[in-house]
Amino acid sequence: MVASASIPFALSRGMTELYFFNNQLLYMTIGLVIASIPYYSVSLRTLYKTETQFMLLGITGVLLVATLFSTPINGSKRWLNLGVFNFQVAELAKLVMIVFVSDFVVRRSFEVRNGLDGFLRIMLVVALITMLLLSQPDFGSFVVILGTIFAIFYIAGAPYKHFLALAAAAVGGAVLMVTTAQYRLVRVMSFMDPFDDVQDTDYQLARSLIAFGRGQFTGVGYGESVQKLSHLPEAHTDFLLAITGEELGFVGVTMVLVLEALIIGSAMRISYNALKRRQMRMSYTAFGIGVVFIAQTIINAAMNMGAIPTKGLTMPFFSYGGSSMLISLVMVALLLKIYKESPEIEKSQCRYY
């Protein structure tokens, strides 16, 4: 689908037809190589050591600060130029925060379950990451990270009343951020009626919905999309699902979502099996990875279908993007490592995992 959706875009910019397809294959290859490093060379016990956690947080923080001095792309400073490709540090932040919070809720389990101390401690770290993400700006990654942290705290046994208070604060903060940033307010208003200004603020969403409408049940045929012909901007990235809906119809979109659900279900099963063995850190890590995949799949699909305002989030393993592909493959490597090593850990050692 990346090949089909990107050919007109590539040709219009003087690139070869399969430029983005070849790039995606390159990203997958790099991702597999990098994912093999934690799978073969990093022990899970080392990963959950406090010094390792803060080292990863420090590296992520430095990289996020470095992005603020990078060259803007489409008005945002989210990428670091690594020569081979531009790396989006927010993707790394998702993984690092999952591992950090999974360790934190076990290490500080009493505080998490019996007071606000656990929330307040973790929110100091989250506040720093949040400020850096919103400075880029990257509201979508901020929402995914915050939602994942809340989900891990929830299954770790945090009191309901704390969630209600934090949810109210989060909603208030979201409303404030939307109303104080003109481009976010425009997105929300255009989402309310996607066809009232199809030549300007509603352009992307309206074209996306038209693509789904043309595809109907079985689609117009692979490669036969009209919306990818410079109507839907950069259709191979955030709106790839819309082109899939146009070319392969309801059947194609359902297949994509079923495959995403299979990955998510596998992550949750790995989490549950680790939970039964009382390997809490590993269980929460697998759960957090599953939540990130759920959140990004739902947000991307809902955005394409006009159920929520447009947001720049990729669908894992599907949309074009090197950073997303690389970190998603590293997450899968971590899931596979947990799956492999979980049954081999002695009961007396489970408290370290």
N, C-alpha and C positions, 0 to 999 in steps of 0.2 A: 504493500500500500504506500510506503514511503516513495518507492520508485514511481508508481503511477501518479501520485499527487504532486511530486516535485519536478517532473520533466518540464512542464511549461514555465515554471518559475526559474529553473536553471537556464533554459534556452533564452528567456527574456533578458538574462544578465550575462549572456555570452559564455556560459559554462557548458560543459559537455552534458548530454542528456541524463546520464546516470551519476552525476556529480554527488548529489546528496545520498543516493543509494550506496555508492562506494564509500562515502564518508561514514555512513551508518555501520557498514561492515567493518570499517577501520575502528570505530568506537567500540564495537562489540569485541573485536580482537584485543584491543588495549584493555578493555574491561575484564576480559577473561584472564589475561596475564596478571593484572593488578589484583584481581579477586583470588588468584591462586596464592598470593603472599599471605594473607591472614589465614587461609584454609590450611596451608602446609607449614607455615613458619611461626605463627603467633598462637601461643597457648591461651585457652579461655581463662585460665587462672590468672595469667599475666594481664589479660585484657581488663579484668575486674579489680585490679589493684588500684588503690586510691591515687598513687602517683601517676599511673598510666592514664587515669581518667582526667586528671588536671593537665597533664601534658597534651592530651588530645584537645581539651577545651582551649588551652593556650594557643595551640597551633591554629585551631579554627578561628579564634578571636583575631589573631594577627592577620590571617588571610582575609577575613571579613573587613578589617580596617584597610587592608591593601586594596580591596576592590573599590573603596571610596576614591582612590586616586587613579583608577583605571579609565580607559577611554569609554565614554558612554555608547551604548548600543540601543537604538530605539528609545532614547531618553532615559535609560536606566544604567546604573553602574553595578552590574551583578556578576561580571565575568573577569577572570584573570587570563591574560594571554600567555599560554604555555608553549607557544610555537606551533605544536601539532594541532591544537584546537583550543578554544576558549573554555575555561573551566568555571562553572557556577558554584561558588563556595557554599551557597545555601543548601545544596544537595548533601554536601559533606556534613553540614551542621545538623541535618536531620538524623543521620546515622550516629554521630557523636552524642547528641542529646538522648537518643534512645538508650545507648549503652550507659551513659552517665546516670540517667534517671532510674534505669533498671537496677543499677548497683545502689543508688541512693536510698530507694524505698525499702531495700533489704537491710542496709547498714543502719538506717534510721527508722526502722519499722515502728518502734514505740512512739516516736514523735509524729510519724505519719498517721497513725491510727488514733492517737489520743490528744491531739492538739493542733494548733496552727503553726507550730514551730517548723514542722516538716515542709509545709507549703511556703512559709516565709523564706526559709533557707534556699529552697530551690528557685523561688521567684527572683532572688537576687541575681542568680546566674541567667535565668530566662530574660530578666529585664535588660541585661547587658546585650545578649544575643538579639533581643527584640529591637533595641535601639539601632543596632548595626544593620539589621535586615530592613527596617523601615527607612533607614537613611539611603538605601540603594535606589529606589524603594522596592521591596518585595513582600507585599501584603499576603500573597498566596502562601508562600513558604512559612511565614509567621503563623498563619492560621493552622496549617498542617502540624507544625511543631507544637504549638500550644495545645491543640486537640489531642495529639499523641501523649503529651505529658499528663493531661487530665485523665485520659483513658488508663494509663499505667497506674496513676494514683488511685483511680477508682477500684481496679481489681486488686490493688495492694491493701485495700480496706480503709481508705480515708473516709471520715464521716460525711454523710450527705449534706449537713448544714454548711460545711465548708465549700462544697461544690456549688450550692445555691448562691452563696455570697460571692464566690469567684466568678460564677456564670454571669451574675448581675454586673459585676465589675467589667468582665470581658465584653458583654453586650454594650455597656455604656462607653467603653473605650473604642469599640468598633464603630459605633454611631458617631463618636467624636472624630475619629480618623476619616470617616467617609464624608462628613459634613465640612471638614476643614481642608480637604483636598479636592479641588475642582474636578480632576480627571476621574476620581473615584465616584463622586456625586453624579457625574455624567453617565458613567457605566450603570449605576443603579437606576437612574431615571430612564435610560434607554432600555434596560431590561424589563421595565414595567410595561412598555409598549414597543416591541421590536420592529414595528413597521410604520412608526409615525415620522421617522426621519431616515429613510433607507439610504440616502446619499451621503450621510455624515455620521452621526453618533451611533446609528443602528446598523451601519453597513455590514460589519462582520456577522453579527447575530442573525440579521435578516437573510444574508446569503447562506448561512449555515442551515437555517430552517428550510430554505428553498431546496437545498441539496437533499435533505431528508425527504422532503415532499416529492421530489422527482424520483427518488429511489424506490419508494413504496415497499413491496414485500421482497422482491428478488433483485432489485436494482436495474440500472440501465445497461450494465455490462462492465467488466473490468477495463479500465482505460478510457471509458466513454463519458467521464464526468465533464460537465460544462462549467461548473463553478470553479474548478481548478485553473481554468483558462484566464488567469489574472482577475477573476471576479472575487474570489475569497483569498485575501492576502496570506502568503506563506502557509498554504493549506497543509503542508507536510508536517507542521509542528503542532500547535494547540488544536487545530480544527481538522486533524486527520480523520477523526471518527465521522465527521460530516461527509467527507469525500467517500469514506467506506460505505456510509448509508446511501449515498447517491449511486455508487457503482455496484455494490453488492446487496443493498437493501436491508430490510429487517433481519434477514438471514445472516448476512455478513456481520452486522453490528452485534447480533446475539452471540455469534461465534466468538468474537473478540471479548465480549463481557464474560462469557462462560470460561474462556481460557484465563482471564484475569481472576475470576472466582476460584479456579482450580489452584492457582498459585497462592491466593489468600487463604483458602481452606487448608492447604498443605502447611502454611506457616502457623496457623492456629492449632493444627493437630500436633505439630512439633512442640508448640508452647504447652499444650495440655499434657503431653507425655512427660515433659520435663517437670511440670507442676506435680504430677503424680509421684515423681521420684524426689520431690522436695528440693529440686534444683531451681530455686526461685529466681536468681539473676538470669539464668538462661531462659526460663519460662517467660519472664517479663520482656526480655530482649526480643524473643521470637514473636511475642504478642505485639510489641511496639512496631516491629517491621511489618507485620500483617496490617496494623492500623494505618500506617503510612500508605501502603498499597491500596487499602480500602478508600482512604480519604482522597488520594489523588485520582483513583479510578472514578469515584462517584462525582467529584468536583469537575473533572474533565468532561465526563459524559453529560452531566447536568448542564454544564456551560454550553456544550455543543447543541443541546436540545432546547435551550432557552429556559431551563428551569431555575437557573441562578444567573447573576450578572457575569459577564465575561471576565475570565481570570487566566493569567498566564501560567498554567500548570500542565505539565505533560502527563500522558497516561503511561504508566510504567511498562517498559519493554515494547511499546507500540509507537508512540510519537517519536519524531526525529529529535535527537539531542544527545550530545556526547556525555555531558555531565550526568544527566538522569540515567542513561544506560550504564555508565561506569559504576555509579554508586548503587544502582539497583542490583547489578551483578555482584558487587561486594556484599550487599545485604543477603543475597541468595547463598553466597559462599559461607557467610556466618550461620545462616539457617542450616545448611548442609553439615557444617562442622558440629553444631549443636546436636543434630540428628544422629551423626556418627558417634560422637563421644559420650552423649548422655547415658546410654545403657552401660558404658564401661566404667563409669565413675563409682567408686566404692561409697557405700552409705555414710561412712564416717567422714568422707570428704565433701559431701553434698553441700554443706553449709558455706563452702567457699565458691560455690557455683550458683 
